[in-house]
Amino acid sequence: MDVIFWIATNIFGTPAILLGFIVLAGLLLQKKSTSQVISGTFKATIGFLIIGAGSGVIVNALNVFEPMWKEVFGLSGQSLGQFMGQESFNAKYGSAVTLAMLVGFLINVLLARFTKFKYIYLTGHMMFWTATVFAGIVVHTAGNVPIWKLVLFLSVILGLYWTFQPAVTQPFMRKVTGNDNIALGHTSASVALLGALCGKWLGNKNNDSEKIKVPKGLEFLRDSNVITALSMGLLFLVGAIVIVMKGTPGAEELIAKAGDQNFIIYSIIQSLTFAGGIAIVLMGVRMFIGELVPAFNGIATKIVPGAKPALDSPVVYPYAPNAVILGFIGAFAGALIWLIVLGSTVAYIFVPTMIVLFFHGATAGVFGNATGGVRGALMGGFITATVVAWGQFIMVRFLIASTIPDTAMWAADSDMFILGPIIRFLSQLLF
């Protein structure tokens, strides 16, 4: 029993170590070289640990952004309340999330093997964040859930989602790519579908976005790190100037935090810190996913020969590069509108995370363009902002408030917002 307890605590109870063992097993099963096995195992483990460091940086920047904009709208005193936060949540439930990813992927492979839905979901970082956010909803709804129940529940949900999501988007994916070789495996699927449908009903397919000549000066819009820094810099700057001009208590606190630094420079640095935190998290995710996905893929291709890979959203961008920019423009405009609307009506400060708005808005833009041209691309982007803004409000306030609302503000995605209430209902039903 002592040995079992030690293994449960130090391996299954330590998410980074558990992930390393999963990658180790996958690489050994594929008979990789000793060098590849050692490199892959360590990179996966270190990458997972980097996520916690990046999360801390983001939360610190949000602790400036959120109170600032609450004072802009006169909402002082409103707060997220007490919650676990991503780092503490990972420490307690990270192993369950990691195991659910593995079992859920195996369910996806088995469903692809024995049903007509021959899709293998390979967007690893979305697998991780979806499992994490769904786990946060379950724990918030049902309390301290036994780990085995949490793993079983998440595994089934994830396995079904990763199998059927690519199948649902595939009819429009064929319009985008012109063939049936690959599928979309990404949490932007819901807004991609909505963009395609709105483009079909309200757009003009003949007015294709690719007929437009985009100035080279707008090429920076394709770099998510740059647009995150610029857009959040603008929002931090506007918020700081408004509260200082109003002379609110928060302005005095902001100036005090800045110390010898000018409050404008301090605000800009906080926005860049926010962008840097996201870059750190993404680097960590890329590190462990870069090793995890090949380990998964090697197993899947042996069990399901001929299956279509369901891939990350950028796989559609080369088919309509102008629609990518139009989709993001529509999403950014929508985000600014909903920031004002939510702050003025339901007293919620929407954090318009540009990583989400860029990748989801761009994907919805490409799908919208495939059926409705320029108008479809812009509508796809605006729909994305609408789903993300209201979805973030509902999730942070009602679905995940005691666990990881901080993560929901910047890492939760369109499909998670739409499926979140369903996960909550099933949690109430089953736990």
C-alpha positions as CSV (number, residue, x, y, z in Angstrom):
1,M,0.0,0.0,0.0
2,D,2.9,2.4,0.7
3,V,4.3,1.8,-2.8
4,I,0.8,2.4,-4.4
5,F,0.4,5.5,-2.3
6,W,3.8,6.8,-3.4
7,I,3.1,6.1,-7.0
8,A,-0.4,7.8,-6.8
9,T,1.1,10.9,-5.1
10,N,4.3,11.3,-7.0
11,I,3.4,10.1,-10.5
12,F,-0.3,10.2,-11.0
13,G,-0.6,13.1,-8.5
14,T,2.0,15.2,-10.3
15,P,0.7,16.3,-13.6
16,A,4.0,17.2,-15.2
17,I,5.5,13.8,-14.3
18,L,2.4,11.9,-15.4
19,L,2.5,13.7,-18.8
20,G,6.2,12.8,-19.1
21,F,5.5,9.2,-18.6
22,I,2.7,9.2,-21.2
23,V,5.0,10.7,-23.8
24,L,7.7,8.3,-22.7
25,A,5.4,5.3,-23.2
26,G,4.2,6.6,-26.6
27,L,7.7,7.1,-27.9
28,L,8.9,3.7,-26.6
29,L,5.9,2.0,-28.3
30,Q,7.0,3.6,-31.6
31,K,10.5,2.4,-31.0
32,K,12.1,5.8,-31.2
33,S,15.8,6.3,-30.6
34,T,17.2,6.8,-27.1
35,S,17.9,10.4,-27.9
36,Q,14.3,11.1,-29.2
37,V,12.8,9.4,-26.1
38,I,14.9,11.4,-23.6
39,S,14.4,14.7,-25.5
40,G,10.7,14.2,-25.9
41,T,10.1,13.2,-22.3
42,F,11.9,16.1,-20.8
43,K,10.5,18.7,-23.2
44,A,7.0,17.6,-22.5
45,T,7.5,17.7,-18.7
46,I,9.2,21.2,-18.8
47,G,6.6,22.6,-21.2
48,F,3.8,21.7,-18.8
49,L,5.6,23.4,-15.9
50,I,6.1,26.6,-18.0
51,I,2.4,27.0,-18.3
52,G,2.1,27.7,-14.6
53,A,4.7,30.3,-14.8
54,G,3.0,32.1,-17.7
55,S,-0.4,31.9,-16.0
56,G,1.0,33.8,-13.0
57,V,2.3,36.6,-15.3
58,I,-1.1,36.9,-17.0
59,V,-3.0,37.0,-13.7
60,N,-0.8,39.8,-12.4
61,A,-1.5,41.9,-15.5
62,L,-5.3,41.1,-15.2
63,N,-5.2,42.4,-11.6
64,V,-4.4,45.8,-13.1
65,F,-6.6,45.6,-16.2
66,E,-9.9,44.5,-14.5
67,P,-10.0,47.0,-11.6
68,M,-9.0,49.7,-14.1
69,W,-11.9,49.1,-16.4
70,K,-14.3,48.6,-13.6
71,E,-13.6,52.1,-12.5
72,V,-14.0,53.4,-16.0
73,F,-17.6,52.0,-15.9
74,G,-18.1,53.0,-12.2
75,L,-18.2,49.3,-11.1
76,S,-15.8,49.6,-8.1
77,G,-16.2,46.9,-5.5
78,Q,-17.2,44.2,-8.0
79,S,-14.6,41.3,-8.1
80,L,-14.2,37.7,-9.1
81,G,-14.2,36.7,-5.4
82,Q,-12.2,33.7,-4.1
83,F,-11.1,31.1,-6.7
84,M,-8.4,28.4,-7.1
85,G,-6.6,29.8,-10.1
86,Q,-4.8,27.8,-12.8
87,E,-1.6,26.9,-10.8
88,S,-3.5,25.5,-7.8
89,F,-6.0,23.8,-10.0
90,N,-3.2,22.1,-12.0
91,A,-1.7,20.9,-8.8
92,K,-4.9,19.3,-7.6
93,Y,-6.7,18.3,-10.8
94,G,-3.9,18.4,-13.4
95,S,-3.4,14.6,-13.3
96,A,-7.1,14.0,-13.9
97,V,-7.0,16.4,-16.9
98,T,-3.9,14.6,-18.3
99,L,-5.4,11.1,-17.9
100,A,-8.7,12.3,-19.4
101,M,-6.8,13.6,-22.4
102,L,-5.2,10.2,-22.9
103,V,-8.3,8.2,-22.4
104,G,-10.4,10.6,-24.4
105,F,-8.0,10.4,-27.3
106,L,-8.2,6.6,-27.2
107,I,-12.0,6.8,-27.3
108,N,-11.6,9.1,-30.4
109,V,-9.3,6.6,-32.0
110,L,-11.7,3.7,-31.3
111,L,-14.7,5.6,-32.6
112,A,-12.8,6.4,-35.7
113,R,-11.9,2.8,-36.1
114,F,-15.4,1.4,-35.7
115,T,-17.7,4.1,-37.0
116,K,-18.0,6.0,-40.2
117,F,-16.5,9.1,-38.6
118,K,-12.9,8.6,-39.6
119,Y,-11.4,11.7,-37.9
120,I,-8.4,11.8,-35.5
121,Y,-8.2,15.0,-33.5
122,L,-4.6,16.2,-33.4
123,T,-4.7,19.8,-32.1
124,G,-3.0,19.0,-28.8
125,H,-3.1,22.3,-27.1
126,M,-6.8,22.6,-27.7
127,M,-7.2,19.1,-26.2
128,F,-5.4,20.3,-23.1
129,W,-7.4,23.6,-22.7
130,T,-10.7,21.9,-23.4
131,A,-10.1,19.2,-20.8
132,T,-8.9,21.9,-18.3
133,V,-11.9,24.2,-18.8
134,F,-14.5,21.3,-18.7
135,A,-12.8,20.0,-15.5
136,G,-13.1,23.5,-14.0
137,I,-16.8,23.5,-14.8
138,V,-17.4,20.1,-13.3
139,V,-15.5,20.9,-10.0
140,H,-17.3,24.2,-9.7
141,T,-20.7,22.6,-10.2
142,A,-20.2,19.4,-8.2
143,G,-17.6,20.2,-5.6
144,N,-14.7,17.9,-4.7
145,V,-15.3,15.2,-7.3
146,P,-13.5,11.8,-6.9
147,I,-10.6,11.8,-9.4
148,W,-11.7,8.5,-11.1
149,K,-15.2,9.9,-11.7
150,L,-13.8,13.1,-13.1
151,V,-11.5,11.2,-15.4
152,L,-14.3,8.9,-16.7
153,F,-16.7,11.8,-17.3
154,L,-14.2,14.0,-19.1
155,S,-12.8,11.1,-21.1
156,V,-16.2,10.2,-22.6
157,I,-17.2,13.9,-23.3
158,L,-13.8,14.6,-24.9
159,G,-13.7,11.4,-26.9
160,L,-17.2,12.2,-28.4
161,Y,-16.4,15.9,-29.0
162,W,-13.0,15.2,-30.7
163,T,-14.7,12.6,-33.0
164,F,-17.9,14.5,-34.0
165,Q,-16.7,18.1,-34.1
166,P,-14.5,17.5,-37.3
167,A,-17.4,15.6,-38.9
168,V,-19.9,18.5,-38.3
169,T,-17.6,21.1,-39.9
170,Q,-16.4,18.9,-42.8
171,P,-19.1,19.8,-45.4
172,F,-17.9,23.5,-45.2
173,M,-14.3,22.5,-44.8
174,R,-14.6,20.9,-48.3
175,K,-15.8,24.2,-49.6
176,V,-12.7,25.9,-48.1
177,T,-10.1,23.5,-49.2
178,G,-11.7,22.1,-52.4
179,N,-10.9,18.5,-51.3
180,D,-11.7,16.0,-48.5
181,N,-8.1,15.3,-47.4
182,I,-8.0,17.1,-44.0
183,A,-10.5,18.2,-41.3
184,L,-10.8,21.1,-38.9
185,G,-9.9,20.0,-35.3
186,H,-10.3,23.2,-33.3
187,T,-12.5,24.9,-30.7
188,S,-13.4,27.6,-33.2
189,A,-15.7,25.0,-35.0
190,S,-18.9,26.6,-33.7
191,V,-18.1,30.1,-34.9
192,A,-16.8,28.7,-38.2
193,L,-20.1,26.9,-38.7
194,L,-22.1,30.1,-37.8
195,G,-19.9,32.2,-40.0
196,A,-20.4,29.8,-42.9
197,L,-24.2,29.7,-42.4
198,C,-24.5,33.5,-42.1
199,G,-22.4,33.9,-45.2
200,K,-24.6,31.5,-47.0
201,W,-27.8,33.3,-45.9
202,L,-26.7,36.9,-45.9
203,G,-23.5,37.2,-47.8
204,N,-22.5,37.4,-51.4
205,K,-20.3,34.4,-52.5
206,N,-19.3,36.2,-55.8
207,N,-17.6,39.0,-53.9
208,D,-14.7,36.8,-52.8
209,S,-12.3,38.3,-50.3
210,E,-9.3,37.1,-52.3
211,K,-10.1,39.6,-55.1
212,I,-9.1,42.4,-52.7
213,K,-5.5,43.6,-52.7
214,V,-4.4,44.0,-49.0
215,P,-1.7,46.6,-48.3
216,K,1.6,45.2,-47.1
217,G,1.3,47.5,-44.1
218,L,-1.4,45.4,-42.7
219,E,0.6,42.1,-42.7
220,F,1.4,42.6,-39.0
221,L,-2.3,41.6,-38.3
222,R,-1.2,38.0,-39.0
223,D,1.1,38.0,-36.0
224,S,-1.0,37.2,-32.9
225,N,1.7,38.3,-30.5
226,V,1.9,41.7,-32.1
227,I,-1.8,42.3,-32.3
228,T,-2.2,41.2,-28.6
229,A,0.4,43.7,-27.5
230,L,-1.1,46.5,-29.6
231,S,-4.7,46.0,-28.8
232,M,-4.2,45.3,-25.1
233,G,-1.8,48.3,-25.0
234,L,-4.6,50.5,-26.4
235,L,-7.1,49.3,-23.9
236,F,-4.7,49.6,-20.9
237,L,-3.8,53.1,-22.1
238,V,-7.3,54.3,-22.6
239,G,-8.4,52.9,-19.2
240,A,-5.5,54.5,-17.4
241,I,-6.1,57.9,-18.9
242,V,-9.8,57.8,-18.2
243,I,-9.6,56.9,-14.5
244,V,-6.8,59.5,-14.0
245,M,-8.9,62.2,-15.6
246,K,-11.8,61.2,-13.4
247,G,-9.6,61.2,-10.3
248,T,-10.9,57.9,-9.0
249,P,-9.4,56.0,-6.0
250,G,-8.2,53.5,-8.5
251,A,-6.2,56.2,-10.3
252,E,-4.4,57.0,-7.0
253,E,-3.6,53.3,-6.6
254,L,-2.4,53.0,-10.2
255,I,-0.1,56.0,-9.8
256,A,1.2,54.6,-6.5
257,K,1.9,51.2,-8.1
258,A,3.8,53.0,-10.9
259,G,6.1,54.6,-8.4
260,D,8.7,56.7,-10.1
261,Q,7.4,55.5,-13.5
262,N,4.8,57.6,-15.4
263,F,1.4,55.9,-15.1
264,I,1.1,55.8,-18.9
265,I,4.4,54.0,-19.3
266,Y,3.4,51.6,-16.4
267,S,0.1,50.8,-18.1
268,I,1.8,50.1,-21.4
269,I,4.3,47.8,-19.6
270,Q,1.4,45.9,-18.0
271,S,-0.2,45.4,-21.4
272,L,3.1,44.1,-22.8
273,T,3.5,41.9,-19.7
274,F,0.1,40.4,-20.4
275,A,1.1,39.6,-24.0
276,G,4.4,38.2,-22.7
277,G,2.5,36.0,-20.3
278,I,0.4,34.5,-23.1
279,A,3.6,34.0,-25.1
280,I,5.1,32.1,-22.2
281,V,2.0,29.9,-21.8
282,L,1.9,29.2,-25.6
283,M,5.6,28.3,-25.6
284,G,5.0,25.8,-22.8
285,V,2.0,24.3,-24.6
286,R,3.9,24.1,-27.8
287,M,6.8,22.3,-26.0
288,F,4.7,19.5,-24.5
289,I,2.2,19.2,-27.4
290,G,5.1,19.0,-29.8
291,E,6.0,15.7,-28.1
292,L,2.6,14.5,-27.1
293,V,0.9,14.7,-30.5
294,P,3.5,12.6,-32.4
295,A,3.2,10.0,-29.6
296,F,-0.6,10.0,-30.0
297,N,-0.4,10.1,-33.8
298,G,1.9,7.1,-34.1
299,I,-0.5,5.0,-32.1
300,A,-3.6,6.3,-34.0
301,T,-2.3,5.7,-37.5
302,K,-1.6,2.0,-36.7
303,I,-5.1,1.4,-35.4
304,V,-7.0,3.6,-37.9
305,P,-5.2,3.5,-41.3
306,G,-6.6,6.1,-43.7
307,A,-8.2,8.3,-41.1
308,K,-8.4,12.0,-41.8
309,P,-6.3,14.2,-39.5
310,A,-8.3,17.0,-37.8
311,L,-5.9,19.8,-37.6
312,D,-5.4,23.3,-36.0
313,S,-7.2,26.3,-37.4
314,P,-4.2,27.8,-39.3
315,V,-4.5,25.0,-41.7
316,V,-7.3,26.9,-43.5
317,Y,-5.6,30.3,-43.6
318,P,-3.6,29.7,-46.9
319,Y,-6.9,29.1,-48.7
320,A,-8.1,32.7,-48.1
321,P,-5.4,35.0,-46.6
322,N,-7.5,38.1,-47.0
323,A,-10.5,36.5,-45.2
324,V,-8.1,35.9,-42.3
325,I,-7.6,39.6,-41.9
326,L,-11.2,40.5,-42.5
327,G,-12.3,37.9,-39.9
328,F,-10.0,39.4,-37.3
329,I,-11.1,43.0,-38.1
330,G,-14.8,41.9,-37.6
331,A,-13.9,40.2,-34.3
332,F,-11.9,43.2,-33.0
333,A,-14.6,45.6,-33.8
334,G,-17.2,43.3,-32.2
335,A,-14.9,43.0,-29.1
336,L,-14.8,46.7,-28.6
337,I,-18.6,47.0,-28.9
338,W,-19.2,44.2,-26.4
339,L,-16.6,45.5,-24.0
340,I,-18.7,48.7,-23.7
341,V,-22.1,46.9,-23.8
342,L,-21.2,44.3,-21.1
343,G,-19.6,46.9,-18.9
344,S,-22.7,49.2,-19.1
345,T,-25.4,46.6,-18.8
346,V,-24.4,43.5,-16.8
347,A,-21.4,45.1,-14.9
348,Y,-18.9,42.6,-16.4
349,I,-15.4,43.6,-17.7
350,F,-14.9,41.6,-20.8
351,V,-11.2,40.7,-21.4
352,P,-10.9,40.7,-25.2
353,T,-8.1,38.2,-25.5
354,M,-6.6,38.7,-28.9
355,I,-5.2,35.2,-29.2
356,V,-8.8,33.8,-29.1
357,L,-10.2,36.6,-31.3
358,F,-7.5,36.3,-33.9
359,F,-7.5,32.5,-34.4
360,H,-11.3,32.1,-34.0
361,G,-12.2,35.3,-35.9
362,A,-9.8,34.4,-38.7
363,T,-11.2,30.8,-39.0
364,A,-14.8,32.1,-39.0
365,G,-13.7,34.6,-41.6
366,V,-12.3,31.9,-43.9
367,F,-15.5,29.8,-43.5
368,G,-17.7,32.9,-43.9
369,N,-15.9,33.9,-47.1
370,A,-16.3,30.4,-48.6
371,T,-20.1,30.9,-48.6
372,G,-20.6,34.6,-48.5
373,G,-17.5,36.5,-49.6
374,V,-16.3,39.6,-47.9
375,R,-19.6,40.1,-46.1
376,G,-19.5,36.5,-44.8
377,A,-15.9,37.0,-43.6
378,L,-16.7,40.1,-41.6
379,M,-19.9,38.6,-40.2
380,G,-17.9,35.5,-39.2
381,G,-15.5,37.7,-37.2
382,F,-18.3,39.7,-35.5
383,I,-20.1,36.4,-34.6
384,T,-16.9,35.2,-33.0
385,A,-16.6,38.4,-30.8
386,T,-20.3,37.9,-29.8
387,V,-19.9,34.3,-28.7
388,V,-16.6,35.0,-26.9
389,A,-17.8,38.1,-25.1
390,W,-21.1,36.7,-23.8
391,G,-19.7,33.3,-23.4
392,Q,-16.9,34.6,-21.2
393,F,-19.4,36.5,-19.1
394,I,-21.6,33.5,-18.5
395,M,-18.6,31.2,-17.9
396,V,-16.7,33.4,-15.5
397,R,-19.8,34.5,-13.5
398,F,-21.8,31.2,-13.4
399,L,-20.0,28.2,-14.7
400,I,-16.4,28.3,-13.4
401,A,-16.4,31.1,-10.8
402,S,-14.8,29.1,-7.9
403,T,-12.1,27.2,-9.9
404,I,-10.4,28.9,-12.9
405,P,-12.3,32.0,-14.0
406,D,-8.9,33.6,-14.6
407,T,-8.1,31.0,-17.2
408,A,-11.6,31.3,-18.8
409,M,-10.8,35.0,-19.4
410,W,-8.0,34.3,-21.7
411,A,-7.9,30.6,-22.6
412,A,-11.5,29.5,-23.0
413,D,-12.7,29.3,-26.6
414,S,-15.9,29.5,-28.6
415,D,-16.9,25.8,-28.4
416,M,-16.1,25.7,-24.7
417,F,-18.5,28.6,-24.1
418,I,-21.3,26.9,-26.1
419,L,-20.8,23.5,-24.6
420,G,-20.2,24.8,-21.1
421,P,-23.8,25.0,-20.0
422,I,-24.3,21.4,-21.3
423,I,-21.3,20.2,-19.2
424,R,-22.7,22.0,-16.2
425,F,-26.1,20.3,-16.7
426,L,-24.5,16.8,-17.0
427,S,-22.4,17.5,-13.9
428,Q,-25.5,18.3,-11.9
429,L,-27.2,15.2,-13.3
430,L,-24.4,12.7,-12.8
431,F,-22.5,13.8,-9.7
